[in-house]
Amino acid sequence: MSDTDPYYAGPTVIDAKPQATPEEAPEAPVVTVEESYMDEVPEGSIKTVLAWVGDDKDRAAAALDAEKDGQQRSTLTKELEEILAS
């Protein structure tokens, strides 16, 4: 079969390149969805952002920067500034 054959469905198991064995595959760091989510300011409602921030001043600063670059919601900005001031 060739690539110009209109009925060609792709490589067969015999044509496919062998996959790396577990010993050959590089180890990837294990990152859970929750951990990767925790590194980024979530998009969404004010309630969602504030839940992510909690009392964490570093997160509040990151969320405030993101908000100033994004939607610029005055209510959220005020709440984040209060967290930073406390």
C-alpha positions as CSV (number, residue, x, y, z in Angstrom):
1,M,0.0,0.0,0.0
2,S,1.2,3.5,-0.6
3,D,0.4,7.0,0.6
4,T,-1.4,7.7,-2.7
5,D,-3.8,4.8,-2.3
6,P,-7.2,6.3,-1.5
7,Y,-8.0,3.2,0.7
8,Y,-4.7,3.5,2.7
9,A,-5.6,3.5,6.4
10,G,-2.1,4.2,7.8
11,P,0.8,2.1,8.9
12,T,0.2,-1.5,10.0
13,V,1.7,-2.9,13.2
14,I,4.6,-4.2,11.1
15,D,5.3,-0.8,9.5
16,A,5.1,1.1,12.8
17,K,8.3,2.1,14.5
18,P,8.9,0.4,17.8
19,Q,8.1,2.3,21.0
20,A,10.7,3.0,23.6
21,T,10.9,0.5,26.3
22,P,10.4,1.7,29.9
23,E,14.1,1.4,30.5
24,E,14.8,3.7,27.5
25,A,12.1,6.3,28.1
26,P,13.2,9.4,30.0
27,E,11.7,9.8,33.4
28,A,9.1,12.6,33.4
29,P,8.4,14.4,36.7
30,V,5.1,13.4,38.2
31,V,2.8,16.4,38.4
32,T,-0.8,16.1,39.5
33,V,-3.5,18.2,38.0
34,E,-3.9,19.9,41.4
35,E,-0.2,20.8,41.6
36,S,-0.1,22.3,38.1
37,Y,-3.4,24.2,38.8
38,M,-1.9,25.6,42.0
39,D,0.9,27.2,40.0
40,E,-1.3,29.4,37.8
41,V,-3.9,32.0,38.7
42,P,-7.2,30.5,37.8
43,E,-9.5,32.1,35.3
44,G,-13.1,32.5,36.3
45,S,-15.2,34.2,38.8
46,I,-14.0,36.4,41.6
47,K,-15.1,33.6,44.0
48,T,-12.8,31.1,42.2
49,V,-9.8,33.5,42.3
50,L,-10.3,34.3,45.9
51,A,-10.7,30.7,46.9
52,W,-7.3,30.0,45.1
53,V,-5.6,32.9,46.9
54,G,-6.9,32.2,50.4
55,D,-4.6,34.1,52.7
56,D,-1.5,33.6,50.6
57,K,0.1,37.0,49.9
58,D,2.3,35.6,47.1
59,R,-0.8,34.3,45.4
60,A,-2.7,37.5,46.0
61,A,0.1,39.4,44.3
62,A,0.1,37.1,41.4
63,A,-3.6,37.3,41.1
64,L,-3.5,41.1,41.3
65,D,-0.9,41.3,38.5
66,A,-3.0,39.0,36.4
67,E,-6.1,41.0,37.1
68,K,-4.4,44.3,36.2
69,D,-3.3,42.7,32.9
70,G,-6.7,41.1,32.3
71,Q,-10.3,41.9,33.2
72,Q,-9.5,44.7,35.7
73,R,-12.4,43.9,38.0
74,S,-12.5,46.5,40.7
75,T,-14.2,44.3,43.2
76,L,-11.5,41.6,42.9
77,T,-8.7,44.2,42.8
78,K,-10.0,45.7,46.1
79,E,-10.2,42.2,47.8
80,L,-6.7,41.3,46.6
81,E,-5.2,44.6,47.8
82,E,-6.9,44.0,51.2
83,I,-5.2,40.6,51.5
84,L,-1.9,42.1,50.6
85,A,-2.3,44.9,53.2
86,S,-3.2,42.5,56.0
